[in-house]
């Protein structure tokens, strides 16, 4: 699916800006359907929908 070794969650209600230098390595890629779901969750969390 995403290439992650563990089940992971996206919590759209907890949004923070994080500089890319904080990340140490590439973990995986979300499939298009999960990206769409993440976008929808973010729109809802930000009251854009």
N, C-alpha and C positions, 0 to 999 in steps of 0.2 A: 504494500500500500504506500506508505510514506517513506519507508527506509529507516524509520526509528526503531530502536531495539525494544522499547517499552511503549505501552499504551500511554497516550498523552492527551491532554485537554487544552482547549482554547477557552479562556475565560474572558469573554468580550466585555463583561462588566468591570473588569480590572485592567484598565488600559494605562500604559506608561510609555514614555519615550525613552528608548535605550540606544546609546551610541553603538554603532556596529563594532567598535573596538572591544566591547565587553564580551562578545562572542568569540570563543576559542577555536571552533571548527564547524564545518558544515555537517548538519545531522541528517538531512533528508529533504525530500520534496513532496509537497502535498499534491494529490491528484486534483484535476480541475473541479470535480464535483465538491470536494472539501473546501477548496478556495472559494467557490460560490457560496457555500454555507457559512464560511467565516466572514465573507463580505456582508452577507445578510445579517448575521449576528452583530457585526460592528455597526451597521446602519441602525439597527434597533437600539443598541446600547447608547449610541450618540444622538438618538431621537431624530434621525434623518429620514425615517420611514414612517 
